[in-house]
């Protein structure tokens, strides 16, 4: 039986329990401390995803967590950040004006990103940088960082 932790699945339907409260969580394993009670009288018999649930609290907690993650991540050099913004703007415009050209450009970027990513991960692996340090520097999970490092070793 498939399982999920998505809040909207726990509405008492399909033999699932009813959630008592909402709490923010992140793929990195972080869980918010605050719980936000669900008012089942207001929800009624509607599925949670159709109900007008106030997600302000959990979203604020999650955004605060993401802000802390971003603060710990390695900053991009300003010229590179500006270049990425420009590429995004140009690709977005191309997707509207010349979608086939935009897809071609995306394919080129994917190949570049894959090659450079393997090279960078290889240097980190050769230097003995831990998956935890890579995860913190990238603002990602340890398991994702480990996949990046292992992928570099396979190339």
C-alpha positions in Angstrom: 0.0 0.0 0.0 1.5 3.3 -1.0 2.1 5.7 1.9 2.5 9.5 2.0 3.2 12.2 4.5 1.4 14.8 2.5 -1.0 16.6 4.8 -4.0 16.5 2.4 -4.1 12.7 2.5 -5.0 12.5 6.1 -8.7 13.5 6.0 -10.2 10.3 7.2 -11.1 9.0 3.7 -9.8 5.7 2.3 -9.3 4.3 5.8 -6.6 6.9 6.6 -6.7 8.7 9.9 -7.7 12.3 10.3 -4.8 14.7 10.9 -5.1 16.6 14.1 -2.6 19.4 13.2 -0.3 20.5 10.4 3.4 21.0 10.8 6.0 22.1 8.3 8.7 19.6 7.2 11.5 19.5 4.6 13.1 16.8 2.5 16.3 17.4 4.5 14.7 15.9 7.6 13.9 19.1 9.4 10.5 19.3 11.1 8.9 22.5 12.4 8.3 22.6 16.1 5.0 24.4 15.9 1.8 22.5 15.2 -1.3 24.1 13.7 -4.6 22.5 14.7 -7.1 21.6 12.0 -10.7 22.7 12.6 -12.6 19.7 11.4 -15.9 21.4 12.0 -14.9 24.0 9.4 -13.6 21.4 7.0 -16.6 19.2 7.2 -16.7 16.1 4.9 -14.6 17.7 2.2 -11.2 16.3 1.3 -8.5 18.5 2.8 -7.1 19.5 -0.6 -10.5 21.0 -1.4 -11.0 22.7 2.0 -9.9 26.3 2.6 -7.1 25.4 5.1 -4.9 28.2 6.4 -1.4 27.2 5.6 0.1 30.5 6.7 1.8 29.1 9.8 3.4 26.0 8.3 4.5 27.9 5.2 6.1 30.7 7.3 8.0 28.0 9.4 9.2 26.3 6.2 10.3 29.6 4.6 12.2 30.5 7.8 13.9 27.1 7.6 14.8 27.6 3.9 16.2 31.0 4.7 18.5 29.4 7.2 19.5 26.7 4.7 20.2 29.4 2.1 22.3 31.4 4.6 24.6 28.3 5.2 24.9 27.5 1.5 27.9 28.6 -0.5 27.1 31.9 -2.2 27.4 32.1 -6.0 29.9 34.6 -7.3 28.0 37.7 -8.4 29.0 37.5 -12.1 27.8 33.8 -12.2 24.6 34.7 -10.5 23.9 37.5 -12.9 24.7 35.2 -15.9 22.2 32.6 -14.6 19.5 35.3 -14.2 20.2 36.4 -17.8 20.1 32.9 -19.1 16.8 32.3 -17.3 15.3 35.4 -18.8 16.5 34.6 -22.3 15.3 31.0 -22.1 11.9 32.1 -20.8 11.6 34.5 -23.8 12.7 31.9 -26.2 10.2 29.4 -24.8 7.5 31.8 -26.0 9.0 33.0 -29.2 11.0 30.0 -30.4 10.1 26.9 -28.2 12.1 24.5 -30.3 15.2 26.6 -30.0 14.6 26.9 -26.2 14.4 23.1 -25.9 17.7 22.8 -27.8 19.3 25.3 -25.6 18.1 23.5 -22.5 19.6 20.3 -23.8 22.9 22.0 -24.3 22.7 23.4 -20.8 21.9 20.0 -19.3 24.9 18.5 -21.0 27.2 21.3 -19.8 25.7 21.1 -16.2 26.2 17.4 -16.1 29.8 17.5 -17.2 30.8 20.4 -15.0 28.8 18.9 -12.1 30.7 15.6 -12.4 34.0 17.5 -12.6 33.2 19.6 -9.5 32.0 16.6 -7.5 35.1 14.7 -8.5 37.3 17.5 -7.1 35.3 17.5 -3.9 35.5 13.7 -3.6 39.2 13.7 -4.3 39.7 16.3 -1.6 37.8 14.1 0.8 35.0 16.6 1.4 32.2 14.8 3.3 28.6 14.4 2.0 27.5 16.4 5.0 29.7 19.3 4.1 28.6 19.1 0.5 24.9 19.0 1.6 25.4 22.1 3.8 27.2 23.9 1.0 24.6 23.2 -1.5 21.6 23.6 0.8 20.4 20.0 0.0 20.0 16.7 1.7 22.9 14.4 2.7 21.5 11.7 0.4 21.4 14.0 -2.6 25.0 15.2 -1.9 26.1 11.6 -1.7 24.5 10.8 -5.0 26.4 13.7 -6.6 29.7 12.6 -5.1 29.1 8.9 -6.1 28.1 9.9 -9.6 31.4 11.8 -10.0 33.3 8.7 -9.0 31.6 6.7 -11.7 32.6 8.9 -14.6 
